[in-house]
Amino acid sequence: MDFRELMEAKYRHILEKYINDPSEQVLYQGQKFSRKSIEHRISPEEIISLHKTLMNEMYPELPEEVSLSFDMLLEVMLGYGLAYRELQSLRHKQQ
Amino acid sequence: MDFRELMEAKYRHILEKYINDPSEQVLYQGQKFSRKSIEHRISPEEIISLHKTLMNEMYPELPEEVSLSFDMLLEVMLGYGLAYRELQSLRHKQQ
């Protein structure tokens, strides 16, 4: 398993856990997951895309409007990912 | 109306439009919205939070698992917002 596969399995695990039994503790696992993903240069738009895929897999009856709403969210997050990578590249040039 | 209110109205408008009639054109409006939000220092976690609020308002019958899933997504995006702000602050120090 490479990091992306591991990451997907991990996110699925905490997402399912939280939906079945919401708690601060599981949200905290989300924080840790976030730090690891950033370290491994996973972009924010990849997170939205993974979230959409998992929700569709976990809930095949998911209303169409929810699935479509993720497409718009993904489009918006693409801009954030781009801005982050631009900032990183500017920083590297300055170093 | 301050920028945040305008932004919320704008996102609601394009989200509704896309869900009712999905097209590349509306997604492109999402791209423009994203650029404006970044310029106005709206964080990625604020976008997720707004998305959740709007989906709950637009679809009061939204399944509980969808609403809960947004909480986990928000938690993960918080880390991305933090990383972005750290990078920005490092860059300002270097300038």
N, CA and C atoms of all chains as a GROMACS GRO file, in nm:
protein
  570
    1MET      N    1   0.084  -0.121   0.000
    1MET     CA    2   0.000   0.000   0.000
    1MET      C    3   0.087   0.125   0.000
    2ASP      N    4   0.066   0.214  -0.096
    2ASP     CA    5   0.141   0.340  -0.092
    2ASP      C    6   0.068   0.439  -0.002
    3PHE      N    7   0.125   0.558   0.014
    3PHE     CA    8   0.066   0.651   0.109
    3PHE      C    9  -0.077   0.689   0.074
    4ARG      N   10  -0.104   0.709  -0.055
    4ARG     CA   11  -0.240   0.748  -0.095
    4ARG      C   12  -0.344   0.641  -0.057
    5GLU      N   13  -0.308   0.515  -0.080
    5GLU     CA   14  -0.404   0.408  -0.045
    5GLU      C   15  -0.425   0.402   0.106
    6LEU      N   16  -0.314   0.414   0.178
    6LEU     CA   17  -0.321   0.413   0.324
    6LEU      C   18  -0.409   0.527   0.373
    7MET      N   19  -0.385   0.644   0.312
    7MET     CA   20  -0.457   0.764   0.350
    7MET      C   21  -0.607   0.749   0.326
    8GLU      N   22  -0.639   0.689   0.209
    8GLU     CA   23  -0.780   0.670   0.177
    8GLU      C   24  -0.848   0.577   0.278
    9ALA      N   25  -0.777   0.470   0.312
    9ALA     CA   26  -0.831   0.374   0.408
    9ALA      C   27  -0.847   0.441   0.545
   10LYS      N   28  -0.751   0.524   0.581
   10LYS     CA   29  -0.755   0.592   0.710
   10LYS      C   30  -0.872   0.690   0.715
   11TYR      N   31  -0.888   0.768   0.608
   11TYR     CA   32  -0.998   0.866   0.608
   11TYR      C   33  -1.133   0.795   0.610
   12ARG      N   34  -1.143   0.688   0.536
   12ARG     CA   35  -1.269   0.611   0.537
   12ARG      C   36  -1.301   0.564   0.678
   13HIS      N   37  -1.197   0.514   0.745
   13HIS     CA   38  -1.214   0.462   0.880
   13HIS      C   39  -1.264   0.571   0.976
   14ILE      N   40  -1.198   0.687   0.976
   14ILE     CA   41  -1.241   0.790   1.072
   14ILE      C   42  -1.375   0.854   1.033
   15LEU      N   43  -1.400   0.863   0.904
   15LEU     CA   44  -1.528   0.920   0.859
   15LEU      C   45  -1.644   0.830   0.902
   16GLU      N   46  -1.628   0.699   0.879
   16GLU     CA   47  -1.733   0.603   0.918
   16GLU      C   48  -1.752   0.605   1.070
   17LYS      N   49  -1.640   0.606   1.139
   17LYS     CA   50  -1.644   0.605   1.286
   17LYS      C   51  -1.718   0.728   1.337
   18TYR      N   52  -1.687   0.843   1.280
   18TYR     CA   53  -1.750   0.967   1.326
   18TYR      C   54  -1.899   0.968   1.295
   19ILE      N   55  -1.936   0.925   1.176
   19ILE     CA   56  -2.078   0.926   1.138
   19ILE      C   57  -2.158   0.829   1.226
   20ASN      N   58  -2.098   0.714   1.259
   20ASN     CA   59  -2.170   0.617   1.341
   20ASN      C   60  -2.174   0.654   1.488
   21ASP      N   61  -2.074   0.727   1.532
   21ASP     CA   62  -2.069   0.764   1.674
   21ASP      C   63  -1.986   0.892   1.690
   22PRO      N   64  -2.050   1.008   1.663
   22PRO     CA   65  -1.977   1.135   1.662
   22PRO      C   66  -1.917   1.168   1.798
   23SER      N   67  -1.790   1.199   1.800
   23SER     CA   68  -1.724   1.238   1.925
   23SER      C   69  -1.604   1.328   1.895
   24GLU      N   70  -1.568   1.406   1.996
   24GLU     CA   71  -1.452   1.495   1.984
   24GLU      C   72  -1.326   1.414   1.957
   25GLN      N   73  -1.322   1.296   2.017
   25GLN     CA   74  -1.204   1.209   2.003
   25GLN      C   75  -1.180   1.172   1.857
   26VAL      N   76  -1.286   1.139   1.785
   26VAL     CA   77  -1.270   1.100   1.644
   26VAL      C   78  -1.234   1.225   1.561
   27LEU      N   79  -1.292   1.340   1.600
   27LEU     CA   80  -1.256   1.463   1.529
   27LEU      C   81  -1.106   1.489   1.545
   28TYR      N   82  -1.055   1.457   1.662
   28TYR     CA   83  -0.913   1.477   1.688
   28TYR      C   84  -0.828   1.387   1.595
   29GLN      N   85  -0.879   1.269   1.566
   29GLN     CA   86  -0.810   1.182   1.469
   29GLN      C   87  -0.809   1.249   1.331
   30GLY      N   88  -0.915   1.324   1.304
   30GLY     CA   89  -0.922   1.400   1.179
   30GLY      C   90  -0.812   1.505   1.172
   31GLN      N   91  -0.785   1.568   1.285
   31GLN     CA   92  -0.676   1.668   1.293
   31GLN      C   93  -0.542   1.603   1.259
   32LYS      N   94  -0.519   1.487   1.321
   32LYS     CA   95  -0.392   1.417   1.296
   32LYS      C   96  -0.381   1.374   1.151
   33PHE      N   97  -0.493   1.326   1.096
   33PHE     CA   98  -0.498   1.286   0.956
   33PHE      C   99  -0.461   1.405   0.866
   34SER      N  100  -0.514   1.521   0.901
   34SER     CA  101  -0.490   1.642   0.824
   34SER      C  102  -0.340   1.675   0.821
   35ARG      N  103  -0.277   1.670   0.937
   35ARG     CA  104  -0.133   1.701   0.944
   35ARG      C  105  -0.051   1.607   0.855
   36LYS      N  106  -0.083   1.477   0.863
   36LYS     CA  107  -0.012   1.377   0.782
   36LYS      C  108  -0.034   1.403   0.632
   37SER      N  109  -0.156   1.434   0.595
   37SER     CA  110  -0.186   1.457   0.454
   37SER      C  111  -0.109   1.576   0.401
   38ILE      N  112  -0.102   1.682   0.482
   38ILE     CA  113  -0.030   1.802   0.440
   38ILE      C  114   0.119   1.770   0.424
   39GLU      N  115   0.173   1.696   0.521
   39GLU     CA  116   0.313   1.653   0.514
   39GLU      C  117   0.341   1.579   0.383
   40HIS      N  118   0.245   1.498   0.341
   40HIS     CA  119   0.262   1.418   0.219
   40HIS      C  120   0.213   1.490   0.094
   41ARG      N  121   0.195   1.621   0.108
   41ARG     CA  122   0.156   1.705  -0.006
   41ARG      C  123   0.028   1.663  -0.077
   42ILE      N  124  -0.065   1.613   0.002
   42ILE     CA  125  -0.198   1.586  -0.053
   42ILE      C  126  -0.269   1.722  -0.060
   43SER      N  127  -0.329   1.755  -0.173
   43SER     CA  128  -0.391   1.887  -0.188
   43SER      C  129  -0.531   1.888  -0.126
   44PRO      N  130  -0.581   2.009  -0.093
   44PRO     CA  131  -0.716   2.015  -0.036
   44PRO      C  132  -0.823   1.962  -0.133
   45GLU      N  133  -0.799   1.983  -0.264
   45GLU     CA  134  -0.900   1.933  -0.360
   45GLU      C  135  -0.900   1.780  -0.364
   46GLU      N  136  -0.785   1.717  -0.337
   46GLU     CA  137  -0.783   1.570  -0.330
   46GLU      C  138  -0.866   1.519  -0.212
   47ILE      N  139  -0.864   1.598  -0.104
   47ILE     CA  140  -0.944   1.559   0.014
   47ILE      C  141  -1.093   1.564  -0.020
   48ILE      N  142  -1.135   1.670  -0.089
   48ILE     CA  143  -1.277   1.682  -0.126
   48ILE      C  144  -1.316   1.568  -0.220
   49SER      N  145  -1.227   1.539  -0.315
   49SER     CA  146  -1.255   1.434  -0.411
   49SER      C  147  -1.267   1.298  -0.339
   50LEU      N  148  -1.178   1.273  -0.246
   50LEU     CA  149  -1.183   1.148  -0.168
   50LEU      C  150  -1.312   1.143  -0.086
   51HIS      N  151  -1.347   1.256  -0.025
   51HIS     CA  152  -1.469   1.264   0.056
   51HIS      C  153  -1.591   1.228  -0.029
   52LYS      N  154  -1.595   1.285  -0.148
   52LYS     CA  155  -1.708   1.257  -0.239
   52LYS      C  156  -1.713   1.108  -0.275
   53THR      N  157  -1.598   1.053  -0.315
   53THR     CA  158  -1.593   0.911  -0.353
   53THR      C  159  -1.639   0.822  -0.238
   54LEU      N  160  -1.587   0.850  -0.120
   54LEU     CA  161  -1.623   0.765  -0.005
   54LEU      C  162  -1.772   0.776   0.030
   55MET      N  163  -1.825   0.899   0.027
   55MET     CA  164  -1.967   0.916   0.060
   55MET      C  165  -2.054   0.841  -0.041
   56ASN      N  166  -2.014   0.846  -0.168
   56ASN     CA  167  -2.090   0.773  -0.270
   56ASN      C  168  -2.080   0.621  -0.252
   57GLU      N  169  -1.962   0.576  -0.208
   57GLU     CA  170  -1.944   0.432  -0.183
   57GLU      C  171  -2.020   0.387  -0.058
   58MET      N  172  -2.010   0.467   0.047
   58MET     CA  173  -2.071   0.429   0.174
   58MET      C  174  -2.223   0.440   0.171
   59TYR      N  175  -2.272   0.538   0.091
   59TYR     CA  176  -2.417   0.560   0.082
   59TYR      C  177  -2.459   0.564  -0.064
   60PRO      N  178  -2.479   0.446  -0.124
   60PRO     CA  179  -2.513   0.443  -0.267
   60PRO      C  180  -2.644   0.519  -0.296
   61GLU      N  181  -2.726   0.538  -0.192
   61GLU     CA  182  -2.853   0.609  -0.211
   61GLU      C  183  -2.840   0.761  -0.185
   62LEU      N  184  -2.718   0.807  -0.176
   62LEU     CA  185  -2.692   0.949  -0.149
   62LEU      C  186  -2.769   1.038  -0.248
   63PRO      N  187  -2.845   1.138  -0.197
   63PRO     CA  188  -2.920   1.222  -0.291
   63PRO      C  189  -2.828   1.286  -0.395
   64GLU      N  190  -2.879   1.295  -0.518
   64GLU     CA  191  -2.804   1.352  -0.629
   64GLU      C  192  -2.753   1.493  -0.598
   65GLU      N  193  -2.832   1.573  -0.526
   65GLU     CA  194  -2.790   1.711  -0.496
   65GLU      C  195  -2.666   1.715  -0.408
   66VAL      N  196  -2.650   1.613  -0.324
   66VAL     CA  197  -2.532   1.610  -0.237
   66VAL      C  198  -2.408   1.582  -0.322
   67SER      N  199  -2.422   1.483  -0.408
   67SER     CA  200  -2.311   1.446  -0.495
   67SER      C  201  -2.271   1.565  -0.585
   68LEU      N  202  -2.370   1.632  -0.640
   68LEU     CA  203  -2.342   1.748  -0.726
   68LEU      C  204  -2.280   1.862  -0.645
   69SER      N  205  -2.325   1.878  -0.522
   69SER     CA  206  -2.271   1.986  -0.439
   69SER      C  207  -2.120   1.967  -0.417
   70PHE      N  208  -2.077   1.841  -0.411
   70PHE     CA  209  -1.934   1.815  -0.392
   70PHE      C  210  -1.852   1.862  -0.513
   71ASP      N  211  -1.913   1.857  -0.632
   71ASP     CA  212  -1.841   1.902  -0.753
   71ASP      C  213  -1.810   2.050  -0.743
   72MET      N  214  -1.909   2.128  -0.695
   72MET     CA  215  -1.885   2.272  -0.681
   72MET      C  216  -1.780   2.299  -0.572
   73LEU      N  217  -1.791   2.225  -0.462
   73LEU     CA  218  -1.695   2.242  -0.353
   73LEU      C  219  -1.553   2.209  -0.401
   74LEU      N  220  -1.543   2.105  -0.482
   74LEU     CA  221  -1.414   2.063  -0.538
   74LEU      C  222  -1.356   2.174  -0.626
   75GLU      N  223  -1.441   2.234  -0.707
   75GLU     CA  224  -1.396   2.342  -0.797
   75GLU      C  225  -1.342   2.460  -0.716
   76VAL      N  226  -1.411   2.493  -0.608
   76VAL     CA  227  -1.367   2.605  -0.524
   76VAL      C  228  -1.236   2.568  -0.454
   77MET      N  229  -1.227   2.447  -0.406
   77MET     CA  230  -1.106   2.406  -0.333
   77MET      C  231  -0.983   2.397  -0.425
   78LEU      N  232  -1.007   2.370  -0.553
   78LEU     CA  233  -0.897   2.370  -0.652
   78LEU      C  234  -0.820   2.501  -0.646
   79GLY      N  235  -0.894   2.612  -0.635
   79GLY     CA  236  -0.832   2.744  -0.627
   79GLY      C  237  -0.746   2.756  -0.502
   80TYR      N  238  -0.796   2.702  -0.391
   80TYR     CA  239  -0.720   2.708  -0.265
   80TYR      C  240  -0.591   2.625  -0.275
   81GLY      N  241  -0.603   2.509  -0.340
   81GLY     CA  242  -0.486   2.423  -0.357
   81GLY      C  243  -0.379   2.492  -0.441
   82LEU      N  244  -0.425   2.558  -0.546
   82LEU     CA  245  -0.336   2.629  -0.637
   82LEU      C  246  -0.265   2.743  -0.563
   83ALA      N  247  -0.343   2.820  -0.485
   83ALA     CA  248  -0.286   2.933  -0.410
   83ALA      C  249  -0.179   2.882  -0.312
   84TYR      N  250  -0.206   2.769  -0.250
   84TYR     CA  251  -0.112   2.711  -0.154
   84TYR      C  252   0.018   2.670  -0.224
   85ARG      N  253   0.005   2.606  -0.340
   85ARG     CA  254   0.125   2.561  -0.412
   85ARG      C  255   0.205   2.680  -0.465
   86GLU      N  256   0.137   2.785  -0.505
   86GLU     CA  257   0.207   2.906  -0.550
   86GLU      C  258   0.287   2.968  -0.437
   87LEU      N  259   0.225   2.973  -0.321
   87LEU     CA  260   0.290   3.030  -0.203
   87LEU      C  261   0.414   2.947  -0.166
   88GLN      N  262   0.398   2.815  -0.173
   88GLN     CA  263   0.511   2.724  -0.143
   88GLN      C  264   0.625   2.747  -0.240
   89SER      N  265   0.590   2.761  -0.366
   89SER     CA  266   0.695   2.775  -0.467
   89SER      C  267   0.766   2.910  -0.452
   90LEU      N  268   0.691   3.016  -0.419
   90LEU     CA  269   0.753   3.147  -0.393
   90LEU      C  270   0.849   3.138  -0.275
   91ARG      N  271   0.805   3.064  -0.174
   91ARG     CA  272   0.887   3.051  -0.053
   91ARG      C  273   1.018   2.977  -0.083
   92HIS      N  274   1.008   2.873  -0.164
   92HIS     CA  275   1.130   2.799  -0.200
   92HIS      C  276   1.228   2.886  -0.277
   93LYS      N  277   1.174   2.970  -0.364
   93LYS     CA  278   1.262   3.059  -0.442
   93LYS      C  279   1.335   3.157  -0.352
   94GLN      N  280   1.268   3.198  -0.243
   94GLN     CA  281   1.328   3.296  -0.153
   94GLN      C  282   1.434   3.235  -0.063
   95GLN      N  283   1.427   3.103  -0.048
   95GLN     CA  284   1.520   3.039   0.047
   95GLN      C  285   1.660   3.022  -0.010
   96MET      N  286  -2.423   4.538   0.287
   96MET     CA  287  -2.371   4.400   0.289
   96MET      C  288  -2.218   4.402   0.291
   97ASP      N  289  -2.157   4.336   0.388
   97ASP     CA  290  -2.009   4.329   0.385
   97ASP      C  291  -1.967   4.212   0.295
   98PHE      N  292  -1.836   4.195   0.279
   98PHE     CA  293  -1.791   4.095   0.184
   98PHE      C  294  -1.837   3.953   0.217
   99ARG      N  295  -1.838   3.922   0.347
   99ARG     CA  296  -1.879   3.786   0.386
   99ARG      C  297  -2.024   3.757   0.348
  100GLU      N  298  -2.111   3.855   0.370
  100GLU     CA  299  -2.252   3.835   0.334
  100GLU      C  300  -2.269   3.821   0.183
  101LEU      N  301  -2.198   3.908   0.111
  101LEU     CA  302  -2.201   3.903  -0.035
  101LEU      C  303  -2.154   3.766  -0.085
  102MET      N  304  -2.044   3.722  -0.021
  102MET     CA  305  -1.982   3.596  -0.059
  102MET      C  306  -2.077   3.478  -0.035
  103GLU      N  307  -2.144   3.483   0.080
  103GLU     CA  308  -2.238   3.375   0.111
  103GLU      C  309  -2.352   3.371   0.010
  104ALA      N  310  -2.403   3.491  -0.025
  104ALA     CA  311  -2.512   3.499  -0.122
  104ALA      C  312  -2.464   3.447  -0.258
  105LYS      N  313  -2.342   3.483  -0.293
  105LYS     CA  314  -2.286   3.443  -0.422
  105LYS      C  315  -2.269   3.290  -0.426
  106TYR      N  316  -2.213   3.234  -0.319
  106TYR     CA  317  -2.190   3.089  -0.319
  106TYR      C  318  -2.324   3.015  -0.323
  107ARG      N  319  -2.421   3.065  -0.248
  107ARG     CA  320  -2.553   3.002  -0.250
  107ARG      C  321  -2.610   3.003  -0.392
  108HIS      N  322  -2.594   3.116  -0.458
  108HIS     CA  323  -2.646   3.131  -0.593
  108HIS      C  324  -2.582   3.030  -0.690
  109ILE      N  325  -2.449   3.022  -0.688
  109ILE     CA  326  -2.386   2.930  -0.785
  109ILE      C  327  -2.408   2.784  -0.747
  110LEU      N  328  -2.415   2.755  -0.617
  110LEU     CA  329  -2.438   2.617  -0.573
  110LEU      C  330  -2.576   2.570  -0.617
  111GLU      N  331  -2.677   2.654  -0.594
  111GLU     CA  332  -2.815   2.620  -0.635
  111GLU      C  333  -2.823   2.602  -0.787
  112LYS      N  334  -2.759   2.697  -0.855
  112LYS     CA  335  -2.762   2.695  -1.001
  112LYS      C  336  -2.700   2.565  -1.054
  113TYR      N  337  -2.586   2.527  -0.996
  113TYR     CA  338  -2.517   2.406  -1.042
  113TYR      C  339  -2.599   2.280  -1.013
  114ILE      N  340  -2.657   2.275  -0.894
  114ILE     CA  341  -2.735   2.155  -0.857
  114ILE      C  342  -2.858   2.143  -0.947
  115ASN      N  343  -2.920   2.255  -0.976
  115ASN     CA  344  -3.040   2.249  -1.060
  115ASN      C  345  -3.011   2.226  -1.208
  116ASP      N  346  -2.894   2.269  -1.252
  116ASP     CA  347  -2.861   2.254  -1.393
  116ASP      C  348  -2.708   2.252  -1.410
  117PRO      N  349  -2.648   2.134  -1.381
  117PRO     CA  350  -2.501   2.125  -1.380
  117PRO      C  351  -2.440   2.158  -1.516
  118SER      N  352  -2.344   2.249  -1.516
  118SER     CA  353  -2.275   2.282  -1.640
  118SER      C  354  -2.134   2.332  -1.610
  119GLU      N  355  -2.048   2.320  -1.710
  119GLU     CA  356  -1.909   2.368  -1.697
  119GLU      C  357  -1.907   2.518  -1.670
  120GLN      N  358  -2.003   2.587  -1.729
  120GLN     CA  359  -2.011   2.732  -1.714
  120GLN      C  360  -2.029   2.773  -1.568
  121VAL      N  361  -2.116   2.701  -1.498
  121VAL     CA  362  -2.139   2.735  -1.356
  121VAL      C  363  -2.017   2.696  -1.274
  122LEU      N  364  -1.953   2.586  -1.312
  122LEU     CA  365  -1.830   2.548  -1.241
  122LEU      C  366  -1.725   2.658  -1.257
  123TYR      N  367  -1.723   2.719  -1.374
  123TYR     CA  368  -1.629   2.827  -1.398
  123TYR      C  369  -1.657   2.946  -1.306
  124GLN      N  370  -1.784   2.969  -1.278
  124GLN     CA  371  -1.819   3.074  -1.180
  124GLN      C  372  -1.764   3.038  -1.041
  125GLY      N  373  -1.760   2.907  -1.015
  125GLY     CA  374  -1.700   2.860  -0.890
  125GLY      C  375  -1.552   2.893  -0.882
  126GLN      N  376  -1.485   2.883  -0.995
  126GLN     CA  377  -1.341   2.918  -1.001
  126GLN      C  378  -1.321   3.066  -0.968
  127LYS      N  379  -1.405   3.150  -1.028
  127LYS     CA  380  -1.393   3.294  -1.004
  127LYS      C  381  -1.424   3.326  -0.857
  128PHE      N  382  -1.526   3.258  -0.805
  128PHE     CA  383  -1.563   3.276  -0.665
  128PHE      C  384  -1.445   3.240  -0.574
  129SER      N  385  -1.378   3.132  -0.609
  129SER     CA  386  -1.263   3.085  -0.532
  129SER      C  387  -1.152   3.191  -0.527
  130ARG      N  388  -1.122   3.249  -0.643
  130ARG     CA  389  -1.017   3.353  -0.647
  130ARG      C  390  -1.052   3.472  -0.558
  131LYS      N  391  -1.176   3.518  -0.568
  131LYS     CA  392  -1.222   3.631  -0.487
  131LYS      C  393  -1.212   3.600  -0.337
  132SER      N  394  -1.254   3.479  -0.301
  132SER     CA  395  -1.252   3.440  -0.160
  132SER      C  396  -1.110   3.438  -0.106
  133ILE      N  397  -1.018   3.387  -0.187
  133ILE     CA  398  -0.878   3.380  -0.144
  133ILE      C  399  -0.824   3.523  -0.126
  134GLU      N  400  -0.853   3.609  -0.223
  134GLU     CA  401  -0.812   3.750  -0.214
  134GLU      C  402  -0.860   3.814  -0.084
  135HIS      N  403  -0.982   3.778  -0.044
  135HIS     CA  404  -1.039   3.836   0.078
  135HIS      C  405  -1.007   3.754   0.203
  136ARG      N  406  -0.909   3.670   0.190
  136ARG     CA  407  -0.859   3.591   0.303
  136ARG      C  408  -0.966   3.506   0.372
  137ILE      N  409  -1.058   3.454   0.293
  137ILE     CA  410  -1.154   3.358   0.346
  137ILE      C  411  -1.081   3.224   0.352
  138SER      N  412  -1.087   3.157   0.468
  138SER     CA  413  -1.010   3.032   0.483
  138SER      C  414  -1.085   2.914   0.420
  139PRO      N  415  -1.012   2.806   0.387
  139PRO     CA  416  -1.081   2.689   0.329
  139PRO      C  417  -1.184   2.630   0.426
  140GLU      N  418  -1.155   2.638   0.556
  140GLU     CA  419  -1.252   2.582   0.652
  140GLU      C  420  -1.382   2.664   0.655
  141GLU      N  421  -1.371   2.795   0.628
  141GLU     CA  422  -1.493   2.878   0.621
  141GLU      C  423  -1.579   2.836   0.502
  142ILE      N  424  -1.511   2.796   0.394
  142ILE     CA  425  -1.587   2.750   0.276
  142ILE      C  426  -1.666   2.623   0.311
  143ILE      N  427  -1.599   2.530   0.378
  143ILE     CA  428  -1.668   2.404   0.415
  143ILE      C  429  -1.785   2.435   0.508
  144SER      N  430  -1.761   2.524   0.603
  144SER     CA  431  -1.865   2.558   0.700
  144SER      C  432  -1.985   2.623   0.628
  145LEU      N  433  -1.957   2.712   0.534
  145LEU     CA  434  -2.063   2.775   0.455
  145LEU      C  435  -2.138   2.671   0.372
  146HIS      N  436  -2.062   2.580   0.311
  146HIS     CA  437  -2.122   2.474   0.230
  146HIS      C  438  -2.219   2.391   0.315
  147LYS      N  439  -2.176   2.356   0.434
  147LYS     CA  440  -2.260   2.278   0.524
  147LYS      C  441  -2.388   2.356   0.560
  148THR      N  442  -2.372   2.481   0.601
  148THR     CA  443  -2.487   2.564   0.638
  148THR      C  444  -2.587   2.574   0.523
  149LEU      N  445  -2.535   2.603   0.404
  149LEU     CA  446  -2.624   2.619   0.289
  149LEU      C  447  -2.696   2.489   0.254
  150MET      N  448  -2.623   2.378   0.257
  150MET     CA  449  -2.686   2.249   0.223
  150MET      C  450  -2.797   2.218   0.324
  151ASN      N  451  -2.772   2.248   0.452
  151ASN     CA  452  -2.876   2.225   0.553
  151ASN      C  453  -2.996   2.317   0.534
  152GLU      N  454  -2.970   2.439   0.489
  152GLU     CA  455  -3.081   2.534   0.466
  152GLU      C  456  -3.159   2.496   0.340
  153MET      N  457  -3.084   2.461   0.235
  153MET     CA  458  -3.149   2.431   0.108
  153MET      C  459  -3.223   2.297   0.111
  154TYR      N  460  -3.170   2.204   0.189
  154TYR     CA  461  -3.230   2.070   0.198
  154TYR      C  462  -3.252   2.032   0.344
  155PRO      N  463  -3.362   2.081   0.403
  155PRO     CA  464  -3.383   2.053   0.546
  155PRO      C  465  -3.392   1.902   0.574
  156GLU      N  466  -3.420   1.823   0.470
  156GLU     CA  467  -3.430   1.678   0.490
  156GLU      C  468  -3.296   1.607   0.462
  157LEU      N  469  -3.191   1.684   0.455
  157LEU     CA  470  -3.058   1.626   0.427
  157LEU      C  471  -3.027   1.512   0.526
  158PRO      N  472  -2.983   1.395   0.476
  158PRO     CA  473  -2.956   1.285   0.570
  158PRO      C  474  -2.851   1.326   0.675
  159GLU      N  475  -2.874   1.278   0.794
  159GLU     CA  476  -2.787   1.309   0.908
  159GLU      C  477  -2.641   1.276   0.876
  160GLU      N  478  -2.618   1.164   0.804
  160GLU     CA  479  -2.480   1.123   0.776
  160GLU      C  480  -2.406   1.224   0.689
  161VAL      N  481  -2.482   1.296   0.605
  161VAL     CA  482  -2.419   1.396   0.518
  161VAL      C  483  -2.375   1.514   0.604
  162SER      N  484  -2.465   1.559   0.690
  162SER     CA  485  -2.435   1.671   0.777
  162SER      C  486  -2.315   1.637   0.867
  163LEU      N  487  -2.314   1.517   0.922
  163LEU     CA  488  -2.201   1.475   1.008
  163LEU      C  489  -2.072   1.466   0.928
  164SER      N  490  -2.083   1.420   0.805
  164SER     CA  491  -1.961   1.404   0.723
  164SER      C  492  -1.894   1.540   0.702
  165PHE      N  493  -1.975   1.648   0.696
  165PHE     CA  494  -1.918   1.782   0.677
  165PHE      C  495  -1.835   1.823   0.799
  166ASP      N  496  -1.875   1.775   0.917
  166ASP     CA  497  -1.798   1.810   1.037
  166ASP      C  498  -1.656   1.753   1.029
  167MET      N  499  -1.647   1.630   0.979
  167MET     CA  500  -1.513   1.570   0.967
  167MET      C  501  -1.432   1.642   0.859
  168LEU      N  502  -1.498   1.675   0.749
  168LEU     CA  503  -1.430   1.746   0.640
  168LEU      C  504  -1.380   1.882   0.690
  169LEU      N  505  -1.462   1.947   0.770
  169LEU     CA  506  -1.427   2.078   0.827
  169LEU      C  507  -1.302   2.065   0.914
  170GLU      N  508  -1.300   1.962   0.996
  170GLU     CA  509  -1.187   1.939   1.086
  170GLU      C  510  -1.057   1.921   1.006
  171VAL      N  511  -1.067   1.844   0.898
  171VAL     CA  512  -0.948   1.819   0.815
  171VAL      C  513  -0.905   1.948   0.746
  172MET      N  514  -1.002   2.024   0.697
  172MET     CA  515  -0.968   2.147   0.625
  172MET      C  516  -0.910   2.254   0.717
  173LEU      N  517  -0.946   2.249   0.846
  173LEU     CA  518  -0.887   2.341   0.944
  173LEU      C  519  -0.735   2.332   0.940
  174GLY      N  520  -0.684   2.211   0.928
  174GLY     CA  521  -0.539   2.191   0.922
  174GLY      C  522  -0.480   2.255   0.797
  175TYR      N  523  -0.552   2.244   0.686
  175TYR     CA  524  -0.504   2.304   0.561
  175TYR      C  525  -0.504   2.457   0.572
  176GLY      N  526  -0.608   2.512   0.635
  176GLY     CA  527  -0.615   2.657   0.653
  176GLY      C  528  -0.499   2.706   0.738
  177LEU      N  529  -0.470   2.632   0.842
  177LEU     CA  530  -0.362   2.666   0.934
  177LEU      C  531  -0.227   2.663   0.860
  178ALA      N  532  -0.206   2.558   0.783
  178ALA     CA  533  -0.080   2.543   0.708
  178ALA      C  534  -0.063   2.660   0.611
  179TYR      N  535  -0.172   2.701   0.548
  179TYR     CA  536  -0.168   2.811   0.453
  179TYR      C  537  -0.130   2.942   0.523
  180ARG      N  538  -0.193   2.967   0.638
  180ARG     CA  539  -0.165   3.090   0.711
  180ARG      C  540  -0.021   3.092   0.764
  181GLU      N  541   0.028   2.977   0.805
  181GLU     CA  542   0.168   2.968   0.851
  181GLU      C  543   0.264   3.003   0.738
  182LEU      N  544   0.235   2.949   0.622
  182LEU     CA  545   0.319   2.972   0.505
  182LEU      C  546   0.317   3.121   0.468
  183GLN      N  547   0.199   3.181   0.474
  183GLN     CA  548   0.185   3.324   0.444
  183GLN      C  549   0.264   3.408   0.543
  184SER      N  550   0.258   3.370   0.669
  184SER     CA  551   0.326   3.451   0.770
  184SER      C  552   0.478   3.435   0.757
  185LEU      N  553   0.524   3.316   0.722
  185LEU     CA  554   0.668   3.294   0.698
  185LEU      C  555   0.714   3.380   0.581
  186ARG      N  556   0.630   3.386   0.479
  186ARG     CA  557   0.665   3.462   0.360
  186ARG      C  558   0.676   3.611   0.391
  187HIS      N  559   0.583   3.661   0.471
  187HIS     CA  560   0.588   3.803   0.507
  187HIS      C  561   0.713   3.836   0.586
  188LYS      N  562   0.753   3.745   0.673
  188LYS     CA  563   0.875   3.766   0.752
  188LYS      C  564   0.998   3.775   0.663
  189GLN      N  565   0.994   3.696   0.554
  189GLN     CA  566   1.111   3.692   0.464
  189GLN      C  567   1.120   3.816   0.376
  190GLN      N  568   1.005   3.884   0.358
  190GLN     CA  569   1.004   3.997   0.264
  190GLN      C  570   1.067   4.123   0.324
   0.00000   0.00000   0.00000
